[in-house]
Amino acid sequence: MHDWILNFLIAVPGILWAMSVHEFAHGYVAYKLGDHTPKLAGRLTLNPLAHIDILGFIALFLVHFGWAKPVPVNPRNFRRAPSWKVGEILVAFAGPFANFLSAFIFVLFLKYFPFSALPPSVAEPLFLMVKYAVFINVAFGVFNLLPIPPLDGSKILEALLPPKLWIKYKQIEPYGPIILIILLISPVLNWILVPLVNGMVRAMFFLT
């Protein structure tokens, strides 16, 4: 029980950051494209309190699957995008990209910060906190790129599909959460995510 609480406390900063920067990025890009909806909803902030869904946050620790409050976006307001489809892709990808960029910065911190100059009582939990943050952000980004409604990957795929396939794909949208739950209680999701996440983390360490 003690180890579980300790791991929880060490993981919390990475989780809060991953959720907050992900949703902020969606809202910021939408705002830059001409949509003021995220700003009016108070979502152009990195304050976790603006983005956390309490139930989703609790679920993350209970079943290792959680969610934040989606940022409200209106594609019809994307006046600065070449088309609403391009705007949708940019906004949808902004969240995962923010997670990958965060993970890359955390990797740099892990590799080049002088942890040895700190007392062990500070250095060890700080190192673990940043290490967790790397994996959490990569996992958050990769997971959200899955083409399953309502994840970001589904919005990107929708914008790329021709009209006939788009109509057929939209028909499975109501079943997206059910599909996700089935994947979560089966080993399939781990078969997909674990190699991708580990591969991306290794690549980041290699590139730095």
C-alpha positions as CSV (number, residue, x, y, z in Angstrom):
1,M,0.0,0.0,0.0
2,H,2.8,2.3,0.9
3,D,4.5,1.7,-2.5
4,W,1.2,2.4,-4.3
5,I,0.8,5.7,-2.6
6,L,4.4,6.7,-3.3
7,N,4.1,5.8,-7.0
8,F,0.8,7.7,-7.1
9,L,2.4,10.9,-5.7
10,I,5.4,10.6,-8.1
11,A,3.1,10.1,-11.1
12,V,0.6,12.9,-10.3
13,P,2.7,15.8,-11.7
14,G,3.3,14.0,-15.0
15,I,-0.4,13.1,-15.4
16,L,-1.6,16.6,-14.5
17,W,0.9,18.1,-17.0
18,A,0.1,15.6,-19.8
19,M,-3.7,16.3,-19.5
20,S,-3.3,20.1,-19.1
21,V,-0.8,20.7,-22.0
22,H,-2.8,18.4,-24.2
23,E,-6.1,20.2,-23.8
24,F,-4.4,23.7,-23.8
25,A,-2.7,22.8,-27.1
26,H,-6.1,21.9,-28.7
27,G,-7.6,25.2,-27.5
28,Y,-4.6,27.3,-28.4
29,V,-4.4,26.1,-32.0
30,A,-8.2,26.5,-32.4
31,Y,-7.9,30.0,-31.1
32,K,-5.1,30.8,-33.5
33,L,-7.2,29.5,-36.4
34,G,-9.9,32.0,-35.5
35,D,-12.1,30.1,-33.0
36,H,-12.7,31.9,-29.7
37,T,-14.7,29.1,-28.2
38,P,-11.9,27.7,-26.1
39,K,-11.0,31.1,-24.8
40,L,-14.6,31.9,-23.8
41,A,-14.8,28.5,-22.1
42,G,-11.7,29.4,-20.0
43,R,-9.6,26.6,-21.5
44,L,-6.6,28.6,-22.7
45,T,-4.6,27.9,-19.6
46,L,-2.2,25.3,-18.2
47,N,-4.0,25.3,-14.9
48,P,-5.0,21.6,-14.4
49,L,-8.2,22.6,-12.6
50,A,-9.6,24.0,-15.9
51,H,-9.1,20.7,-17.7
52,I,-9.5,17.8,-15.2
53,D,-12.5,15.7,-15.2
54,I,-12.7,14.3,-11.7
55,L,-14.2,11.0,-12.7
56,G,-11.6,10.6,-15.5
57,F,-8.8,11.4,-13.2
58,I,-9.9,8.8,-10.6
59,A,-10.4,6.2,-13.3
60,L,-6.9,6.8,-14.5
61,F,-5.5,5.4,-11.2
62,L,-8.1,2.7,-10.7
63,V,-8.1,1.2,-14.2
64,H,-5.2,3.0,-15.8
65,F,-7.5,4.7,-18.3
66,G,-8.7,8.3,-17.8
67,W,-9.7,11.4,-19.6
68,A,-9.8,15.2,-19.3
69,K,-12.6,17.5,-20.2
70,P,-12.7,18.0,-24.0
71,V,-12.0,21.5,-25.1
72,P,-15.0,23.0,-26.9
73,V,-14.1,23.8,-30.5
74,N,-16.2,25.1,-33.4
75,P,-14.6,24.2,-36.8
76,R,-16.9,26.7,-38.6
77,N,-14.8,29.5,-36.9
78,F,-11.5,28.3,-38.5
79,R,-11.2,31.4,-40.7
80,R,-7.4,31.3,-40.7
81,A,-7.2,27.7,-41.9
82,P,-7.2,26.8,-45.6
83,S,-10.2,24.6,-45.0
84,W,-12.2,23.2,-42.0
85,K,-10.6,19.8,-42.7
86,V,-7.1,21.3,-42.4
87,G,-8.2,23.1,-39.2
88,E,-9.6,19.9,-37.7
89,I,-6.3,18.0,-38.4
90,L,-4.2,20.8,-36.9
91,V,-6.4,21.1,-33.8
92,A,-6.6,17.4,-33.3
93,F,-2.9,16.8,-33.7
94,A,-1.9,19.7,-31.5
95,G,-2.7,17.8,-28.3
96,P,-0.6,14.7,-29.0
97,F,2.2,16.9,-30.4
98,A,2.2,18.9,-27.2
99,N,2.6,15.6,-25.2
100,F,5.5,14.4,-27.5
101,L,7.2,17.8,-27.2
102,S,6.9,17.7,-23.4
103,A,8.3,14.2,-23.3
104,F,11.3,15.3,-25.4
105,I,12.0,18.2,-23.1
106,F,11.7,15.8,-20.1
107,V,14.2,13.5,-21.7
108,L,16.7,16.3,-22.1
109,F,16.2,17.1,-18.4
110,L,16.8,13.5,-17.5
111,K,20.0,13.2,-19.5
112,Y,21.6,16.5,-18.7
113,F,20.3,17.8,-15.3
114,P,23.0,17.2,-12.6
115,F,21.0,15.0,-10.3
116,S,24.2,14.0,-8.5
117,A,24.5,17.6,-7.2
118,L,21.3,17.2,-5.2
119,P,20.8,15.3,-1.9
120,P,19.7,11.7,-2.7
121,S,16.4,12.4,-0.8
122,V,15.6,15.0,-3.5
123,A,17.4,13.6,-6.5
124,E,15.8,10.1,-6.5
125,P,12.1,11.2,-6.3
126,L,12.8,14.0,-8.8
127,F,14.4,11.6,-11.3
128,L,11.5,9.2,-11.0
129,M,9.0,12.0,-11.4
130,V,10.6,13.2,-14.6
131,K,11.0,9.6,-15.9
132,Y,7.3,8.9,-15.2
133,A,6.5,12.2,-17.0
134,V,8.3,11.0,-20.1
135,F,6.4,7.8,-20.4
136,I,3.1,9.3,-19.3
137,N,3.3,12.0,-22.0
138,V,4.3,9.6,-24.8
139,A,1.6,7.2,-23.8
140,F,-1.0,10.0,-23.6
141,G,0.0,11.2,-27.1
142,V,0.1,7.8,-28.7
143,F,-3.2,6.7,-27.1
144,N,-5.0,9.8,-28.3
145,L,-3.8,9.2,-31.9
146,L,-5.7,5.9,-32.1
147,P,-8.4,6.3,-34.8
148,I,-11.2,5.4,-32.4
149,P,-14.0,7.9,-31.6
150,P,-13.8,10.2,-29.7
151,L,-10.0,10.2,-29.6
152,D,-8.0,12.8,-31.6
153,G,-6.9,10.1,-34.1
154,S,-10.6,9.7,-35.1
155,K,-10.9,13.4,-35.9
156,I,-7.8,13.3,-38.0
157,L,-9.0,10.3,-39.9
158,E,-12.5,11.8,-40.4
159,A,-10.9,14.9,-42.0
160,L,-8.9,12.8,-44.4
161,L,-11.7,10.4,-45.5
162,P,-13.6,10.9,-48.7
163,P,-17.4,11.6,-48.2
164,K,-18.7,8.1,-48.6
165,L,-16.2,6.6,-46.2
166,W,-16.7,9.5,-43.9
167,I,-20.4,8.7,-43.6
168,K,-19.7,5.0,-42.9
169,Y,-17.0,5.9,-40.3
170,K,-19.4,8.3,-38.5
171,Q,-21.8,5.4,-38.1
172,I,-19.4,3.8,-35.6
173,E,-18.9,7.0,-33.6
174,P,-21.6,6.1,-31.0
175,Y,-19.8,2.8,-30.4
176,G,-16.4,4.3,-29.9
177,P,-16.4,4.3,-26.1
178,I,-17.6,0.7,-26.1
179,I,-14.7,-0.3,-28.5
180,L,-12.3,1.5,-26.2
181,I,-13.6,-0.3,-23.1
182,I,-13.3,-3.7,-24.9
183,L,-9.7,-2.9,-25.9
184,L,-8.8,-1.8,-22.4
185,I,-10.1,-5.0,-20.7
186,S,-8.3,-7.1,-23.3
187,P,-4.5,-7.4,-23.9
188,V,-4.9,-5.9,-27.4
189,L,-4.3,-2.3,-26.4
190,N,-1.1,-3.2,-24.6
191,W,0.1,-5.1,-27.6
192,I,-0.4,-1.9,-29.6
193,L,0.7,0.8,-27.2
194,V,3.6,-0.7,-25.3
195,P,5.9,-1.3,-28.3
196,L,5.0,2.2,-29.7
197,V,5.6,4.0,-26.4
198,N,8.8,2.2,-25.7
199,G,10.0,2.7,-29.2
200,M,9.3,6.5,-29.1
201,V,11.0,6.9,-25.7
202,R,14.1,5.0,-27.0
203,A,14.1,7.2,-30.1
204,M,14.0,10.4,-28.0
205,F,16.9,9.2,-25.8
206,F,18.9,8.3,-29.0
207,L,18.2,11.7,-30.6
208,T,19.4,13.6,-27.6
